[in-house]
Amino acid sequence: MQTATGKITLKLSSAFATIINVKNPSSLIPIDREISGGATVGTVLKDLVSKYPALGELVLNPDQTDVSERIDVVLNSTLLKGNNIAGTELHDGDMLFLLPVYEGG
């Protein structure tokens, strides 16, 4: 069993409020998470999906190996792009934002 080595703040868009049973959310829903050494975006998202299964197909790709194309992931103030976003390592004090991708014109 791994012990906690830090804490991150996960901030979810209010668009996810009904899925995680939050009533009257502000613009971002903060969730503090303990992390262990070697924690990644993927491990945090899989943990989130285990708690809220309906988030599964919204935040992870079908085989759950990387982040879904349906969300943007911002780590601190940097938009994560490219392959293997799920492998991005997290550190104590990080802020991880999950935002739905909006399309249209």
Secondary structure by P-SEA (a helix, b strand, c coil): cccccbbbbbbbcccccccccccccccbbbbbbbbcccccaaaaaaaaaaaccccccccccccccbbbccbbbbccccccccccccccccccbbbbbbbcccccc
